[in-house]
Amino acid sequence: MVFSSKASGASALGGFEQDKNRFRMVWGLALVILALLISRAYYIQVANAQFYQDKGNELITSERTQKSYRGMITDRNNLPLAVSAPLATVSFSPHDYSREYYELKRIIITNPSSPQLQARMQKRLDNMDLTKLAAAANISVDELKKSRLLMTVSM
């Protein structure tokens, strides 16, 4: 079968060469768009990944203060019986605290050649007292030491 350069078939505007050029142009445009999409995905996921991770963490983890006030409960003489008072909630993990305590001790012991590092770690360690922690958390010091043993076994 011989292709002629005259207009024929579905294209009344041109011949086989023009159809071939249009076909190449459409495929070239599709490849350019695909290359742009791939380069954009690379930029977002690889080149600028830390920015988007920080942005996502900022949206997910945040600290906010939400003030709520209740109405005052009064008796029949309008004397207050119950009044809202500000309240703060503090959470504490004795296991994490003792883990950091014993990690600081390990760093001090394993780095005898670095006195500056030892001094910094000792200063942080002095601010962490297990007896104060045990008293505040209503847990025995032995239980905190036991969590250290569990930590060393799991590491």
N, CA, C and O atoms as a GROMACS GRO file, in nm:
protein
  620
    1MET      N    1   0.084  -0.116   0.000
    1MET     CA    2   0.000   0.000   0.000
    1MET      C    3   0.089   0.124   0.000
    1MET      O    4   0.184   0.132   0.078
    2VAL      N    5   0.061   0.214  -0.083
    2VAL     CA    6   0.140   0.336  -0.098
    2VAL      C    7   0.061   0.452  -0.039
    2VAL      O    8  -0.058   0.469  -0.064
    3PHE      N    9   0.133   0.533   0.042
    3PHE     CA   10   0.069   0.650   0.102
    3PHE      C   11   0.091   0.770   0.011
    3PHE      O   12   0.202   0.795  -0.036
    4SER      N   13  -0.014   0.839  -0.012
    4SER     CA   14  -0.001   0.958  -0.096
    4SER      C   15  -0.001   1.081  -0.007
    4SER      O   16  -0.045   1.076   0.108
    5SER      N   17   0.047   1.189  -0.059
    5SER     CA   18   0.055   1.312   0.018
    5SER      C   19  -0.074   1.394   0.006
    5SER      O   20  -0.084   1.500   0.067
    6LYS      N   21  -0.171   1.346  -0.071
    6LYS     CA   22  -0.300   1.416  -0.082
    6LYS      C   23  -0.383   1.390   0.043
    6LYS      O   24  -0.362   1.293   0.115
    7ALA      N   25  -0.478   1.478   0.065
    7ALA     CA   26  -0.570   1.461   0.176
    7ALA      C   27  -0.657   1.340   0.151
    7ALA      O   28  -0.711   1.322   0.042
    8SER      N   29  -0.670   1.257   0.254
    8SER     CA   30  -0.755   1.139   0.239
    8SER      C   31  -0.798   1.093   0.377
    8SER      O   32  -0.739   1.133   0.478
    9GLY      N   33  -0.897   1.010   0.382
    9GLY     CA   34  -0.940   0.950   0.508
    9GLY      C   35  -1.000   1.051   0.603
    9GLY      O   36  -1.077   1.138   0.560
   10ALA      N   37  -0.967   1.041   0.732
   10ALA     CA   38  -1.028   1.124   0.836
   10ALA      C   39  -0.980   1.268   0.830
   10ALA      O   40  -1.051   1.358   0.875
   11SER      N   41  -0.865   1.292   0.777
   11SER     CA   42  -0.811   1.426   0.772
   11SER      C   43  -0.832   1.485   0.634
   11SER      O   44  -0.772   1.442   0.537
   12ALA      N   45  -0.918   1.583   0.627
   12ALA     CA   46  -0.940   1.652   0.501
   12ALA      C   47  -0.850   1.773   0.488
   12ALA      O   48  -0.850   1.840   0.385
   13LEU      N   49  -0.772   1.802   0.594
   13LEU     CA   50  -0.687   1.920   0.591
   13LEU      C   51  -0.549   1.893   0.534
   13LEU      O   52  -0.486   1.986   0.484
   14GLY      N   53  -0.501   1.773   0.538
   14GLY     CA   54  -0.366   1.750   0.492
   14GLY      C   55  -0.344   1.602   0.466
   14GLY      O   56  -0.434   1.519   0.482
   15GLY      N   57  -0.224   1.572   0.427
   15GLY     CA   58  -0.192   1.434   0.393
   15GLY      C   59  -0.128   1.361   0.509
   15GLY      O   60  -0.137   1.402   0.624
   16PHE      N   61  -0.063   1.252   0.475
   16PHE     CA   62   0.000   1.163   0.572
   16PHE      C   63   0.111   1.235   0.650
   16PHE      O   64   0.125   1.213   0.771
   17GLU      N   65   0.188   1.318   0.585
   17GLU     CA   66   0.298   1.389   0.651
   17GLU      C   67   0.246   1.486   0.757
   17GLU      O   68   0.305   1.496   0.865
   18GLN      N   69   0.140   1.554   0.730
   18GLN     CA   70   0.083   1.646   0.829
   18GLN      C   71   0.022   1.570   0.947
   18GLN      O   72   0.034   1.612   1.062
   19ASP      N   73  -0.042   1.457   0.917
   19ASP     CA   74  -0.096   1.375   1.025
   19ASP      C   75   0.017   1.322   1.114
   19ASP      O   76   0.005   1.318   1.236
   20LYS      N   77   0.127   1.282   1.049
   20LYS     CA   78   0.242   1.231   1.125
   20LYS      C   79   0.302   1.342   1.212
   20LYS      O   80   0.340   1.316   1.326
   21ASN      N   81   0.310   1.463   1.160
   21ASN     CA   82   0.363   1.575   1.238
   21ASN      C   83   0.272   1.609   1.355
   21ASN      O   84   0.321   1.638   1.464
   22ARG      N   85   0.141   1.607   1.333
   22ARG     CA   86   0.046   1.632   1.441
   22ARG      C   87   0.057   1.524   1.548
   22ARG      O   88   0.053   1.554   1.667
   23PHE      N   89   0.070   1.401   1.507
   23PHE     CA   90   0.086   1.289   1.600
   23PHE      C   91   0.211   1.308   1.685
   23PHE      O   92   0.206   1.289   1.807
   24ARG      N   93   0.321   1.344   1.624
   24ARG     CA   94   0.446   1.367   1.696
   24ARG      C   95   0.433   1.486   1.792
   24ARG      O   96   0.485   1.483   1.903
   25MET      N   97   0.363   1.590   1.748
   25MET     CA   98   0.346   1.707   1.831
   25MET      C   99   0.262   1.674   1.956
   25MET      O  100   0.296   1.717   2.066
   26VAL      N  101   0.156   1.598   1.940
   26VAL     CA  102   0.072   1.561   2.055
   26VAL      C  103   0.152   1.473   2.150
   26VAL      O  104   0.145   1.494   2.272
   27TRP      N  105   0.228   1.377   2.100
   27TRP     CA  106   0.308   1.291   2.186
   27TRP      C  107   0.420   1.370   2.253
   27TRP      O  108   0.452   1.347   2.370
   28GLY      N  109   0.480   1.463   2.180
   28GLY     CA  110   0.584   1.547   2.239
   28GLY      C  111   0.528   1.632   2.352
   28GLY      O  112   0.592   1.645   2.456
   29LEU      N  113   0.410   1.690   2.332
   29LEU     CA  114   0.345   1.769   2.435
   29LEU      C  115   0.312   1.682   2.558
   29LEU      O  116   0.330   1.725   2.671
   30ALA      N  117   0.263   1.561   2.534
   30ALA     CA  118   0.232   1.470   2.645
   30ALA      C  119   0.360   1.435   2.722
   30ALA      O  120   0.356   1.428   2.845
   31LEU      N  121   0.470   1.412   2.654
   31LEU     CA  122   0.596   1.380   2.721
   31LEU      C  123   0.649   1.499   2.801
   31LEU      O  124   0.704   1.481   2.910
   32VAL      N  125   0.633   1.620   2.748
   32VAL     CA  126   0.675   1.739   2.821
   32VAL      C  127   0.593   1.755   2.948
   32VAL      O  128   0.648   1.785   3.054
   33ILE      N  129   0.462   1.735   2.939
   33ILE     CA  130   0.376   1.744   3.058
   33ILE      C  131   0.413   1.637   3.158
   33ILE      O  132   0.418   1.665   3.278
   34LEU      N  133   0.439   1.515   3.113
   34LEU     CA  134   0.481   1.407   3.202
   34LEU      C  135   0.613   1.441   3.271
   34LEU      O  136   0.630   1.417   3.391
   35ALA      N  137   0.707   1.497   3.195
   35ALA     CA  138   0.836   1.535   3.253
   35ALA      C  139   0.817   1.645   3.358
   35ALA      O  140   0.884   1.643   3.461
   36LEU      N  141   0.728   1.740   3.333
   36LEU     CA  142   0.701   1.845   3.431
   36LEU      C  143   0.639   1.788   3.559
   36LEU      O  144   0.675   1.828   3.669
   37LEU      N  145   0.547   1.693   3.543
   37LEU     CA  146   0.486   1.632   3.661
   37LEU      C  147   0.588   1.552   3.742
   37LEU      O  148   0.587   1.557   3.865
   38ILE      N  149   0.674   1.479   3.674
   38ILE     CA  150   0.776   1.400   3.743
   38ILE      C  151   0.876   1.493   3.814
   38ILE      O  152   0.916   1.466   3.927
   39SER      N  153   0.915   1.602   3.748
   39SER     CA  154   1.009   1.693   3.811
   39SER      C  155   0.945   1.763   3.932
   39SER      O  156   1.013   1.787   4.032
   40ARG      N  157   0.818   1.795   3.924
   40ARG     CA  158   0.749   1.857   4.037
   40ARG      C  159   0.740   1.758   4.154
   40ARG      O  160   0.762   1.796   4.270
   41ALA      N  161   0.708   1.633   4.125
   41ALA     CA  162   0.702   1.531   4.230
   41ALA      C  163   0.839   1.512   4.294
   41ALA      O  164   0.848   1.497   4.416
   42TYR      N  165   0.945   1.514   4.215
   42TYR     CA  166   1.080   1.502   4.270
   42TYR      C  167   1.111   1.621   4.361
   42TYR      O  168   1.166   1.603   4.469
   43TYR      N  169   1.074   1.740   4.317
   43TYR     CA  170   1.101   1.860   4.396
   43TYR      C  171   1.028   1.853   4.530
   43TYR      O  172   1.087   1.885   4.634
   44ILE      N  173   0.902   1.811   4.529
   44ILE     CA  174   0.823   1.807   4.653
   44ILE      C  175   0.870   1.695   4.744
   44ILE      O  176   0.882   1.717   4.865
   45GLN      N  177   0.896   1.575   4.690
   45GLN     CA  178   0.922   1.459   4.773
   45GLN      C  179   1.068   1.439   4.810
   45GLN      O  180   1.098   1.377   4.911
   46VAL      N  181   1.159   1.491   4.729
   46VAL     CA  182   1.301   1.467   4.755
   46VAL      C  183   1.375   1.596   4.786
   46VAL      O  184   1.433   1.610   4.893
   47ALA      N  185   1.373   1.691   4.693
   47ALA     CA  186   1.454   1.811   4.708
   47ALA      C  187   1.405   1.901   4.821
   47ALA      O  188   1.487   1.960   4.891
   48ASN      N  189   1.274   1.912   4.841
   48ASN     CA  190   1.220   2.003   4.940
   48ASN      C  191   1.138   1.927   5.044
   48ASN      O  192   1.042   1.982   5.099
   49ALA      N  193   1.173   1.805   5.071
   49ALA     CA  194   1.094   1.718   5.159
   49ALA      C  195   1.090   1.771   5.302
   49ALA      O  196   0.984   1.767   5.365
   50GLN      N  197   1.201   1.820   5.355
   50GLN     CA  198   1.205   1.864   5.494
   50GLN      C  199   1.109   1.980   5.519
   50GLN      O  200   1.046   1.987   5.625
   51PHE      N  201   1.098   2.070   5.424
   51PHE     CA  202   1.005   2.183   5.438
   51PHE      C  203   0.862   2.134   5.455
   51PHE      O  204   0.790   2.181   5.542
   52TYR      N  205   0.822   2.038   5.372
   52TYR     CA  206   0.686   1.988   5.378
   52TYR      C  207   0.663   1.900   5.501
   52TYR      O  208   0.551   1.896   5.553
   53GLN      N  209   0.766   1.830   5.548
   53GLN     CA  210   0.752   1.754   5.672
   53GLN      C  211   0.735   1.848   5.790
   53GLN      O  212   0.651   1.825   5.876
   54ASP      N  213   0.813   1.955   5.794
   54ASP     CA  214   0.800   2.053   5.901
   54ASP      C  215   0.663   2.120   5.897
   54ASP      O  216   0.601   2.143   6.001
   55LYS      N  217   0.616   2.151   5.778
   55LYS     CA  218   0.485   2.213   5.762
   55LYS      C  219   0.375   2.120   5.812
   55LYS      O  220   0.283   2.164   5.880
   56GLY      N  221   0.385   1.990   5.779
   56GLY     CA  222   0.287   1.893   5.826
   56GLY      C  223   0.292   1.875   5.976
   56GLY      O  224   0.188   1.868   6.042
   57ASN      N  225   0.413   1.869   6.033
   57ASN     CA  226   0.426   1.857   6.178
   57ASN      C  227   0.369   1.979   6.249
   57ASN      O  228   0.311   1.968   6.356
   58GLU      N  229   0.386   2.094   6.187
   58GLU     CA  230   0.333   2.217   6.245
   58GLU      C  231   0.181   2.213   6.251
   58GLU      O  232   0.120   2.263   6.346
   59LEU      N  233   0.120   2.153   6.150
   59LEU     CA  234  -0.026   2.144   6.148
   59LEU      C  235  -0.076   2.038   6.246
   59LEU      O  236  -0.182   2.055   6.306
   60ILE      N  237  -0.001   1.929   6.262
   60ILE     CA  238  -0.047   1.818   6.344
   60ILE      C  239  -0.017   1.842   6.492
   60ILE      O  240  -0.105   1.825   6.576
   61THR      N  241   0.106   1.879   6.522
   61THR     CA  242   0.144   1.898   6.662
   61THR      C  243   0.147   2.046   6.693
   61THR      O  244   0.227   2.122   6.637
   62SER      N  245   0.060   2.086   6.780
   62SER     CA  246   0.057   2.227   6.817
   62SER      C  247   0.013   2.239   6.963
   62SER      O  248  -0.048   2.148   7.019
   63GLU      N  249   0.044   2.350   7.019
   63GLU     CA  250   0.006   2.379   7.155
   63GLU      C  251  -0.094   2.492   7.150
   63GLU      O  252  -0.069   2.596   7.090
   64ARG      N  253  -0.207   2.470   7.211
   64ARG     CA  254  -0.306   2.577   7.209
   64ARG      C  255  -0.372   2.586   7.345
   64ARG      O  256  -0.386   2.487   7.417
   65THR      N  257  -0.412   2.704   7.377
   65THR     CA  258  -0.480   2.730   7.502
   65THR      C  259  -0.627   2.754   7.471
   65THR      O  260  -0.662   2.839   7.390
   66GLN      N  261  -0.708   2.678   7.537
   66GLN     CA  262  -0.851   2.692   7.514
   66GLN      C  263  -0.916   2.729   7.647
   66GLN      O  264  -0.923   2.647   7.739
   67LYS      N  265  -0.961   2.850   7.654
   67LYS     CA  266  -1.022   2.896   7.778
   67LYS      C  267  -1.170   2.867   7.775
   67LYS      O  268  -1.240   2.899   7.678
   68SER      N  269  -1.216   2.806   7.880
   68SER     CA  270  -1.359   2.779   7.892
   68SER      C  271  -1.404   2.822   8.030
   68SER      O  272  -1.339   2.793   8.131
   69TYR      N  273  -1.513   2.889   8.033
   69TYR     CA  274  -1.566   2.939   8.159
   69TYR      C  275  -1.706   2.883   8.179
   69TYR      O  276  -1.789   2.884   8.088
   70ARG      N  277  -1.729   2.834   8.298
   70ARG     CA  278  -1.862   2.786   8.332
   70ARG      C  279  -1.936   2.897   8.406
   70ARG      O  280  -1.877   2.990   8.461
   71GLY      N  281  -2.062   2.882   8.404
   71GLY     CA  282  -2.141   2.978   8.481
   71GLY      C  283  -2.127   2.952   8.630
   71GLY      O  284  -2.098   2.840   8.673
   72MET      N  285  -2.148   3.054   8.707
   72MET     CA  286  -2.136   3.042   8.852
   72MET      C  287  -2.264   2.981   8.906
   72MET      O  288  -2.375   3.018   8.866
   73ILE      N  289  -2.248   2.886   8.998
   73ILE     CA  290  -2.364   2.826   9.063
   73ILE      C  291  -2.387   2.903   9.192
   73ILE      O  292  -2.298   2.916   9.277
   74THR      N  293  -2.507   2.953   9.206
   74THR     CA  294  -2.540   3.036   9.323
   74THR      C  295  -2.657   2.975   9.399
   74THR      O  296  -2.731   2.892   9.347
   75ASP      N  297  -2.671   3.018   9.521
   75ASP     CA  298  -2.788   2.974   9.598
   75ASP      C  299  -2.902   3.072   9.575
   75ASP      O  300  -2.893   3.159   9.488
   76ARG      N  301  -3.010   3.058   9.652
   76ARG     CA  302  -3.127   3.143   9.628
   76ARG      C  303  -3.103   3.289   9.664
   76ARG      O  304  -3.181   3.376   9.625
   77ASN      N  305  -2.997   3.316   9.737
   77ASN     CA  306  -2.963   3.455   9.773
   77ASN      C  307  -2.854   3.511   9.682
   77ASN      O  308  -2.797   3.616   9.712
   78ASN      N  309  -2.825   3.443   9.574
   78ASN     CA  310  -2.720   3.481   9.476
   78ASN      C  311  -2.581   3.482   9.536
   78ASN      O  312  -2.495   3.558   9.491
   79LEU      N  313  -2.558   3.400   9.635
   79LEU     CA  314  -2.423   3.383   9.689
   79LEU      C  315  -2.359   3.265   9.616
   79LEU      O  316  -2.424   3.162   9.597
   80PRO      N  317  -2.232   3.279   9.574
   80PRO     CA  318  -2.171   3.172   9.494
   80PRO      C  319  -2.150   3.044   9.576
   80PRO      O  320  -2.098   3.046   9.687
   81LEU      N  321  -2.193   2.932   9.515
   81LEU     CA  322  -2.167   2.801   9.573
   81LEU      C  323  -2.049   2.732   9.503
   81LEU      O  324  -1.967   2.667   9.567
   82ALA      N  325  -2.043   2.748   9.372
   82ALA     CA  326  -1.934   2.690   9.293
   82ALA      C  327  -1.889   2.792   9.189
   82ALA      O  328  -1.971   2.851   9.119
   83VAL      N  329  -1.759   2.811   9.181
   83VAL     CA  330  -1.702   2.909   9.089
   83VAL      C  331  -1.594   2.841   9.008
   83VAL      O  332  -1.520   2.758   9.061
   84SER      N  333  -1.583   2.875   8.881
   84SER     CA  334  -1.476   2.819   8.797
   84SER      C  335  -1.342   2.873   8.840
   84SER      O  336  -1.327   2.991   8.870
   85ALA      N  337  -1.245   2.785   8.843
   85ALA     CA  338  -1.109   2.826   8.877
   85ALA      C  339  -1.015   2.778   8.768
   85ALA      O  340  -1.038   2.672   8.709
   86PRO      N  341  -0.910   2.854   8.738
   86PRO     CA  342  -0.816   2.809   8.634
   86PRO      C  343  -0.747   2.680   8.677
   86PRO      O  344  -0.716   2.660   8.795
   87LEU      N  345  -0.724   2.593   8.580
   87LEU     CA  346  -0.665   2.463   8.608
   87LEU      C  347  -0.559   2.433   8.502
   87LEU      O  348  -0.580   2.457   8.383
   88ALA      N  349  -0.447   2.382   8.545
   88ALA     CA  350  -0.341   2.343   8.452
   88ALA      C  351  -0.324   2.192   8.459
   88ALA      O  352  -0.329   2.133   8.567
   89THR      N  353  -0.303   2.130   8.344
   89THR     CA  354  -0.281   1.986   8.337
   89THR      C  355  -0.138   1.960   8.294
   89THR      O  356  -0.091   2.015   8.195
   90VAL      N  357  -0.068   1.877   8.370
   90VAL     CA  358   0.070   1.844   8.341
   90VAL      C  359   0.079   1.692   8.331
   90VAL      O  360   0.029   1.620   8.417
   91SER      N  361   0.143   1.644   8.225
   91SER     CA  362   0.163   1.499   8.214
   91SER      C  363   0.311   1.469   8.231
   91SER      O  364   0.397   1.550   8.198
   92PHE      N  365   0.338   1.350   8.284
   92PHE     CA  366   0.475   1.314   8.318
   92PHE      C  367   0.493   1.165   8.297
   92PHE      O  368   0.406   1.086   8.333
   93SER      N  369   0.606   1.127   8.239
   93SER     CA  370   0.637   0.986   8.218
   93SER      C  371   0.762   0.950   8.298
   93SER      O  372   0.873   0.989   8.260
   94PRO      N  373   0.748   0.878   8.407
   94PRO     CA  374   0.865   0.842   8.486
   94PRO      C  375   0.964   0.756   8.408
   94PRO      O  376   1.086   0.766   8.427
   95HIS      N  377   0.912   0.672   8.320
   95HIS     CA  378   1.001   0.586   8.241
   95HIS      C  379   1.091   0.670   8.151
   95HIS      O  380   1.212   0.647   8.145
   96ASP      N  381   1.033   0.766   8.081
   96ASP     CA  382   1.114   0.852   7.992
   96ASP      C  383   1.214   0.935   8.072
   96ASP      O  384   1.327   0.956   8.028
   97TYR      N  385   1.173   0.982   8.189
   97TYR     CA  386   1.262   1.060   8.274
   97TYR      C  387   1.382   0.976   8.319
   97TYR      O  388   1.496   1.021   8.311
   98SER      N  389   1.353   0.855   8.365
   98SER     CA  390   1.464   0.769   8.412
   98SER      C  391   1.551   0.726   8.295
   98SER      O  392   1.672   0.709   8.310
   99ARG      N  393   1.489   0.707   8.177
   99ARG     CA  394   1.567   0.672   8.058
   99ARG      C  395   1.668   0.783   8.028
   99ARG      O  396   1.785   0.754   8.001
  100GLU      N  397   1.625   0.908   8.031
  100GLU     CA  398   1.717   1.019   8.005
  100GLU      C  399   1.824   1.029   8.113
  100GLU      O  400   1.940   1.056   8.084
  101TYR      N  401   1.784   1.006   8.239
  101TYR     CA  402   1.877   1.012   8.351
  101TYR      C  403   1.991   0.912   8.331
  101TYR      O  404   2.109   0.948   8.343
  102TYR      N  405   1.957   0.789   8.301
  102TYR     CA  406   2.060   0.686   8.286
  102TYR      C  407   2.137   0.700   8.154
  102TYR      O  408   2.251   0.656   8.144
  103GLU      N  409   2.076   0.761   8.055
  103GLU     CA  410   2.148   0.788   7.930
  103GLU      C  411   2.255   0.895   7.955
  103GLU      O  412   2.365   0.884   7.901
  104LEU      N  413   2.224   0.996   8.034
  104LEU     CA  414   2.324   1.098   8.069
  104LEU      C  415   2.439   1.036   8.147
  104LEU      O  416   2.556   1.069   8.124
  105LYS      N  417   2.407   0.946   8.240
  105LYS     CA  418   2.513   0.878   8.315
  105LYS      C  419   2.601   0.796   8.222
  105LYS      O  420   2.723   0.793   8.239
  106ARG      N  421   2.540   0.728   8.125
  106ARG     CA  422   2.616   0.646   8.030
  106ARG      C  423   2.710   0.734   7.946
  106ARG      O  424   2.824   0.696   7.922
  107ILE      N  425   2.662   0.850   7.902
  107ILE     CA  426   2.745   0.940   7.822
  107ILE      C  427   2.864   0.988   7.903
  107ILE      O  428   2.976   0.996   7.851
  108ILE      N  429   2.843   1.020   8.030
  108ILE     CA  430   2.953   1.066   8.116
  108ILE      C  431   3.058   0.956   8.133
  108ILE      O  432   3.178   0.983   8.128
  109ILE      N  433   3.014   0.834   8.153
  109ILE     CA  434   3.107   0.723   8.175
  109ILE      C  435   3.182   0.685   8.048
  109ILE      O  436   3.301   0.655   8.054
  110THR      N  437   3.116   0.687   7.935
  110THR     CA  438   3.178   0.640   7.810
  110THR      C  439   3.262   0.746   7.739
  110THR      O  440   3.327   0.714   7.639
  111ASN      N  441   3.264   0.870   7.787
  111ASN     CA  442   3.343   0.975   7.723
  111ASN      C  443   3.440   1.039   7.821
  111ASN      O  444   3.428   1.158   7.851
  112PRO      N  445   3.537   0.963   7.870
  112PRO     CA  446   3.631   1.023   7.967
  112PRO      C  447   3.728   1.122   7.902
  112PRO      O  448   3.787   1.205   7.971
  113SER      N  449   3.746   1.114   7.771
  113SER     CA  450   3.842   1.203   7.704
  113SER      C  451   3.783   1.339   7.668
  113SER      O  452   3.854   1.423   7.613
  114SER      N  453   3.656   1.362   7.697
  114SER     CA  454   3.592   1.488   7.663
  114SER      C  455   3.536   1.555   7.790
  114SER      O  456   3.420   1.534   7.825
  115PRO      N  457   3.620   1.634   7.858
  115PRO     CA  458   3.574   1.694   7.984
  115PRO      C  459   3.463   1.798   7.965
  115PRO      O  460   3.380   1.815   8.054
  116GLN      N  461   3.461   1.866   7.851
  116GLN     CA  462   3.356   1.965   7.828
  116GLN      C  463   3.220   1.896   7.816
  116GLN      O  464   3.121   1.941   7.873
  117LEU      N  465   3.217   1.785   7.741
  117LEU     CA  466   3.094   1.709   7.727
  117LEU      C  467   3.050   1.653   7.862
  117LEU      O  468   2.932   1.656   7.896
  118GLN      N  469   3.146   1.601   7.938
  118GLN     CA  470   3.114   1.547   8.070
  118GLN      C  471   3.056   1.656   8.162
  118GLN      O  472   2.961   1.631   8.236
  119ALA      N  473   3.114   1.775   8.156
  119ALA     CA  474   3.066   1.885   8.241
  119ALA      C  475   2.923   1.924   8.203
  119ALA      O  476   2.839   1.947   8.290
  120ARG      N  477   2.895   1.931   8.071
  120ARG     CA  478   2.760   1.964   8.027
  120ARG      C  479   2.660   1.859   8.070
  120ARG      O  480   2.552   1.891   8.119
  121MET      N  481   2.696   1.732   8.052
  121MET     CA  482   2.607   1.623   8.089
  121MET      C  483   2.589   1.617   8.241
  121MET      O  484   2.480   1.586   8.289
  122GLN      N  485   2.695   1.645   8.316
  122GLN     CA  486   2.685   1.644   8.462
  122GLN      C  487   2.593   1.755   8.511
  122GLN      O  488   2.518   1.737   8.607
  123LYS      N  489   2.599   1.870   8.446
  123LYS     CA  490   2.512   1.981   8.482
  123LYS      C  491   2.365   1.943   8.459
  123LYS      O  492   2.279   1.971   8.542
  124ARG      N  493   2.338   1.878   8.346
  124ARG     CA  494   2.201   1.832   8.319
  124ARG      C  495   2.160   1.724   8.418
  124ARG      O  496   2.045   1.717   8.460
  125LEU      N  497   2.256   1.638   8.454
  125LEU     CA  498   2.228   1.530   8.546
  125LEU      C  499   2.199   1.582   8.687
  125LEU      O  500   2.115   1.527   8.758
  126ASP      N  501   2.268   1.690   8.726
  126ASP     CA  502   2.245   1.747   8.858
  126ASP      C  503   2.103   1.802   8.871
  126ASP      O  504   2.046   1.805   8.981
  127ASN      N  505   2.046   1.846   8.760
  127ASN     CA  506   1.909   1.897   8.762
  127ASN      C  507   1.805   1.785   8.768
  127ASN      O  508   1.687   1.811   8.791
  128MET      N  509   1.850   1.661   8.748
  128MET     CA  510   1.759   1.546   8.749
  128MET      C  511   1.794   1.459   8.869
  128MET      O  512   1.897   1.392   8.870
  129ASP      N  513   1.711   1.459   8.967
  129ASP     CA  514   1.734   1.380   9.087
  129ASP      C  515   1.625   1.273   9.096
  129ASP      O  516   1.507   1.306   9.098
  130LEU      N  517   1.665   1.145   9.101
  130LEU     CA  518   1.569   1.036   9.103
  130LEU      C  519   1.487   1.033   9.231
  130LEU      O  520   1.372   0.990   9.229
  131THR      N  521   1.543   1.076   9.341
  131THR     CA  522   1.466   1.075   9.466
  131THR      C  523   1.355   1.180   9.461
  131THR      O  524   1.244   1.155   9.508
  132LYS      N  525   1.385   1.297   9.403
  132LYS     CA  526   1.281   1.399   9.386
  132LYS      C  527   1.174   1.349   9.290
  132LYS      O  528   1.055   1.370   9.311
  133LEU      N  529   1.218   1.284   9.185
  133LEU     CA  530   1.125   1.229   9.086
  133LEU      C  531   1.035   1.124   9.150
  133LEU      O  532   0.914   1.125   9.129
  134ALA      N  533   1.094   1.035   9.227
  134ALA     CA  534   1.016   0.929   9.290
  134ALA      C  535   0.914   0.988   9.387
  134ALA      O  536   0.801   0.939   9.395
  135ALA      N  537   0.952   1.091   9.459
  135ALA     CA  538   0.859   1.155   9.553
  135ALA      C  539   0.746   1.225   9.478
  135ALA      O  540   0.630   1.217   9.519
  136ALA      N  541   0.780   1.294   9.370
  136ALA     CA  542   0.678   1.367   9.294
  136ALA      C  543   0.582   1.272   9.222
  136ALA      O  544   0.463   1.300   9.211
  137ALA      N  545   0.634   1.159   9.174
  137ALA     CA  546   0.552   1.066   9.098
  137ALA      C  547   0.488   0.959   9.186
  137ALA      O  548   0.411   0.876   9.138
  138ASN      N  549   0.521   0.961   9.315
  138ASN     CA  550   0.470   0.862   9.409
  138ASN      C  551   0.508   0.720   9.366
  138ASN      O  552   0.427   0.628   9.372
  139ILE      N  553   0.634   0.705   9.324
  139ILE     CA  554   0.690   0.578   9.280
  139ILE      C  555   0.820   0.558   9.356
  139ILE      O  556   0.890   0.654   9.387
  140SER      N  557   0.852   0.434   9.386
  140SER     CA  558   0.976   0.409   9.459
  140SER      C  559   1.097   0.424   9.367
  140SER      O  560   1.086   0.404   9.246
  141VAL      N  561   1.211   0.458   9.425
  141VAL     CA  562   1.335   0.472   9.349
  141VAL      C  563   1.374   0.337   9.288
  141VAL      O  564   1.430   0.332   9.179
  142ASP      N  565   1.344   0.228   9.358
  142ASP     CA  566   1.375   0.095   9.306
  142ASP      C  567   1.298   0.068   9.176
  142ASP      O  568   1.350   0.005   9.084
  143GLU      N  569   1.175   0.115   9.171
  143GLU     CA  570   1.095   0.094   9.049
  143GLU      C  571   1.155   0.172   8.932
  143GLU      O  572   1.154   0.124   8.818
  144LEU      N  573   1.207   0.292   8.959
  144LEU     CA  574   1.273   0.369   8.854
  144LEU      C  575   1.401   0.299   8.809
  144LEU      O  576   1.432   0.295   8.690
  145LYS      N  577   1.474   0.243   8.904
  145LYS     CA  578   1.595   0.169   8.868
  145LYS      C  579   1.560   0.044   8.789
  145LYS      O  580   1.635   0.004   8.699
  146LYS      N  581   1.447  -0.018   8.821
  146LYS     CA  582   1.402  -0.135   8.747
  146LYS      C  583   1.371  -0.098   8.601
  146LYS      O  584   1.397  -0.177   8.510
  147SER      N  585   1.316   0.022   8.580
  147SER     CA  586   1.290   0.064   8.443
  147SER      C  587   1.420   0.082   8.366
  147SER      O  588   1.423   0.066   8.244
  148ARG      N  589   1.529   0.115   8.437
  148ARG     CA  590   1.659   0.123   8.372
  148ARG      C  591   1.702  -0.016   8.327
  148ARG      O  592   1.755  -0.031   8.216
  149LEU      N  593   1.682  -0.115   8.408
  149LEU     CA  594   1.719  -0.251   8.371
  149LEU      C  595   1.639  -0.298   8.250
  149LEU      O  596   1.693  -0.362   8.160
  150LEU      N  597   1.512  -0.267   8.248
  150LEU     CA  598   1.430  -0.302   8.133
  150LEU      C  599   1.479  -0.232   8.008
  150LEU      O  600   1.477  -0.289   7.898
  151MET      N  601   1.524  -0.107   8.026
  151MET     CA  602   1.574  -0.030   7.911
  151MET      C  603   1.702  -0.092   7.858
  151MET      O  604   1.719  -0.102   7.737
  152THR      N  605   1.792  -0.132   7.947
  152THR     CA  606   1.918  -0.189   7.898
  152THR      C  607   1.897  -0.324   7.833
  152THR      O  608   1.971  -0.360   7.741
  153VAL      N  609   1.798  -0.401   7.879
  153VAL     CA  610   1.769  -0.529   7.817
  153VAL      C  611   1.709  -0.509   7.677
  153VAL      O  612   1.742  -0.584   7.584
  154SER      N  613   1.622  -0.408   7.661
  154SER     CA  614   1.557  -0.387   7.531
  154SER      C  615   1.648  -0.322   7.430
  154SER      O  616   1.622  -0.332   7.310
  155MET      N  617   1.755  -0.255   7.472
  155MET     CA  618   1.844  -0.188   7.377
  155MET      C  619   1.932  -0.285   7.316
  155MET      O  620   2.016  -0.249   7.233
   0.00000   0.00000   0.00000
